[in-house]
Amino acid sequence: MRQQIAAANWKMNLTYQQGEQLLDAILKENIALADHQAAVFAVPFPYLMMASQKLSGRTNYYVSAQNCSDVKAGAYTGEVSAEMLKSINIGYCVLGHSERREYFSERNQSLAQKVQLCLDNGITPIFCCGESLSIREVGAQEGFVETQLMESLFHFSEADIRKIVIAYEPIWAIGTGKTATAAQAQEMHAHIRHLFAKKYNKATADHIPILYGGSVKAANAMELFHSPDVDGGLVGGASLVATEFISIIRALK
Ligand code: PEP
């Protein structure tokens, strides 16, 4: 079975102490994950080591960064490189979140660089894509997402593309309480999988986890995750509430 992932995106929320308490409350549940399941915590940079220490010894629990630099190293004050993340054993990195695209002007070409640097350092990119409301309203979402994938990912080899996780996050559903229906999510996920099959092959397309993101919560996770092409979720708001995220992990296929 394809890997199924519940990924928490804390964004710029919680103090260090609140982060510790949240992780403690979730880990206290001792949720056993099957071989094909993973729980990933994308925490702010200053909390990466703390989260790693708390998760150490747990099977299929991972820490993720929320971003990394698009350059390798050097005089780039304030940036954090993929190599730095590797040096503290961080396994995942969220890339191209719509908030970074919107507020920090991240573009498809620079994201291609970030993906390359993560792969060079053995870090799994969680590559975000997804359309705005205005694009969906004119029915152009499939072409928009195709361009995002084409410009950032489709030059990678088959071996490399198999190491990537996709998160489809329609911008109109992020932090708005407005969730895509399971049918809307499934439709786009099937389209994304079809694009990978067309560019690479069916076996590769079937191997790549495609997470859904956009107001996932305990109440809708089960329905969303049970769509055949939805392989878990990237979760913002609800990942900050222990009981919510516990239920979301439990909703994985
Ligand atoms: C996200 O941060 O990627 C996200 C989907 O946020 P929310 O779950 O709050 O919509």
Residues whose N, C-alpha, C, O or C-beta is under 5 A from the ligand:
A	BS01	PEP	N9 A173 I174 G175 T176 G213 G214 S215 V216 L234 V235 G236 G237 A238
